[in-house]
C-alpha cells in the first residue's frame, strides 16, 4: 500500500471488531465540550454554521463512518465551508488502486452520501495525499499521482466547484521535479487571490519546495523555490497536520530539517523570516501551525524524551521564537501520536488533539489539550476516544460555530474516517 504517513503506530490489527460503532469511541467527560466558535476562513464568513447563520448547540458526538473501502482508507483532511465542512481522503475502492475523494459534512458533522465523489483521475493509478483549500468560490485540490507513462510520482493541482465536482481541464502538474514528489499541502490567499502549494521530494535528499498558482489554476512562472537547506534531509508534515497557511499578510509554513523545526514566512515566493521553533528538538516532524493574533501556535512530535513526544510552542508573526513557550503535551511516559491544532477564538485558547498509546499493540487513542493565549497549559490529556485499536491522523479545523475533528479509525485491515464535533 502507498505510504500514507504511517509509522510504527500504523500497524493494522486484523483482529479488530468491525462491528464496533463510532459512538462507542467517545469517552464521557464534561471537559471535552468546548465553547468554540473558532476562526472562520475570511473568504467563507459562515464557515461551520448552518445556512441560517444561527449557531446550533452540538454536543461532542461522532458523525459515524464517513468512508469505507475494500482495503486501506487513510489521511482524512477537513476544511470549514459555508454550512458545514468539506472532507478529503484517499481509499482503496478497487483492490490495489488508491484514489482521492471529497465529501460534504453538515454543521453537525454528518456526511451527505450524495456529495461523495472521486476527485482524482479514475485511471487505475494511485492518487494519494489529497489536500484541499477553499477560495470561497472554488476549491483547490492537490494530490500525488502515479500517472501512467510518467517516470516519477508527480504533484497535481485541480480546481473543484464548491460541491466538489472537478472543473474540466483544470488539472496541472506542479513543479519541475527530478525525482518523486509527495505530501502536498495547499492554502489560499484572499488578499493576493492565489494558491500556494508546498511539497517534499527526494532531490538528492528530501527537500521542501513551494510554488504559487493563480486563481485560474495556472502555475505562476518563476514562483517555484526550494525552502529547505540544500543537502539536509527535510520533511513537510503528512497525515492530518496543517503546515501551510495564509497568515493574513504572508504565507507561513513549517517543516523539519534533521534536528531543527523551521517556521518561514513568505511574501510571494520570497522568504521574509525564518525561525527555529522549540528547544533541544531531536528529529522533529509533522509540524502543524495556526495564527492567533500576533502569534503563531505550532505543534509537532520529536524524539528527545522518547519516540513520538508531542510539543507545543509559540512564535511571533513577522519572525521570532517566543523563548520559554515550549510545552510538552500529553503523558510523556507513553507514545505520543500525530498532533493537530486550531485556535478557539471564543475562549482565546489553542486546542491540540494528539494520539497516545502503545503503537505495536494498536492501542492508540486521541487526547485533547488546551493552552491559553498567554501560553499557559490550562487542560492536558483529556481523553476523547477509548477503543481497542488505533485512531490516528487527526485533523482539526475551526468553523464559526464549532471545531471539527476527523481521524482515521482502524477497522480490520481497513480504516474508517469518523468525525467528532466539539462545540458550545
Buried (B, 14 or more C-beta within 10 A) or exposed (E): BBBBBBBEBBBBBEEBEEEBEBEEBBBEEEEBBBEBBBBBBBBBEBBBBBEEEEBBEBEBBBBBBBBBBEBBBBBBBBBBBBBBBBBBBBBBBEEEBBBBBBBBBBBBBBBEEEBBBBBBBEEEBBBBBBBBBBBBEBBBBBBBBBBEEEEEBBBBBBBBEBEBBBBEEBBBBBBEBEEBBBBBBBBBBBEBEBBBBBBBBBBEEBBBBBBBBEBEBEBBEEBBBEBBBEEEBBBBBBBBBBBBBBBEBBBBBBBBBEBBBBBBBBEBBEBBBEBBBBBEBEBBBBBBBBBBEEBBBBBBBBBBBEBBBBBBBBBBBBBEBBEEBBBBBBBEEBBBBBBBBBBBBBBEBBBBBBBBBEBEEBBBBBBBBBBBBEBEBEBBBBBBBBBEBBBBBBBBBBBBBBBBBBBBBBBBBBBBBBBBBBBB
